[in-house]
Amino acid sequence: MAKEYKTLVFKDTVEGRKKMAEEIDELANDEWELKTKEISDQGYDASKTCCLGALFLPLALLGKKEKIITIVMERERKTTL
């Protein structure tokens, strides 16, 4: 049997977490199981940081991107011969 993987990305917000929970429940019905879950910081958006920094240097700190949640789902692939 072979394993099948699916990677999904959601925003780390209330709405994003709700959508992630719904998606995990839906995939669990198709025999998928949660393998990994990782919350990542995306750093700074260059254009936004530059524009805000040009106005007033401390505003450049507001150019930070939102965090994201990456999950990996796994299931056994059903093969028929």
BELRAUR-V679720 format. One record per residue. N is the residue number from 1. RES is the residue in one letter. D_FIRST is the distance of its C-alpha to the first C-alpha in Angstrom with 1 decimal. Layout:
((N;RES;D_FIRST) (N;RES;D_FIRST))
This chain:
((1;M;0.0) (2;A;3.8) (3;K;6.8) (4;E;9.8) (5;Y;13.3) (6;K;16.7) (7;T;20.0) (8;L;23.1) (9;V;26.7) (10;F;29.6) (11;K;33.3) (12;D;34.3) (13;T;36.9) (14;V;37.3) (15;E;36.2) (16;G;33.2) (17;R;32.1) (18;K;32.6) (19;K;30.5) (20;M;27.7) (21;A;27.8) (22;E;27.8) (23;E;24.8) (24;I;22.8) (25;D;23.8) (26;E;22.9) (27;L;19.4) (28;A;18.9) (29;N;19.7) (30;D;16.6) (31;E;14.4) (32;W;14.7) (33;E;16.0) (34;L;18.5) (35;K;17.4) (36;T;20.8) (37;K;24.2) (38;E;27.0) (39;I;30.5) (40;S;32.1) (41;D;35.7) (42;Q;36.2) (43;G;39.6) (44;Y;42.6) (45;D;43.1) (46;A;45.4) (47;S;47.5) (48;K;48.0) (49;T;48.9) (50;C;51.3) (51;C;53.1) (52;L;53.5) (53;G;54.6) (54;A;57.2) (55;L;58.7) (56;F;58.7) (57;L;56.7) (58;P;55.4) (59;L;54.0) (60;A;51.5) (61;L;49.5) (62;L;48.8) (63;G;46.7) (64;K;43.6) (65;K;40.4) (66;E;38.5) (67;K;35.6) (68;I;32.1) (69;I;29.1) (70;T;25.7) (71;I;22.6) (72;V;18.9) (73;M;16.5) (74;E;12.8) (75;R;10.2) (76;E;6.6) (77;R;6.3) (78;K;7.0) (79;T;6.9) (80;T;9.9) (81;L;11.6))
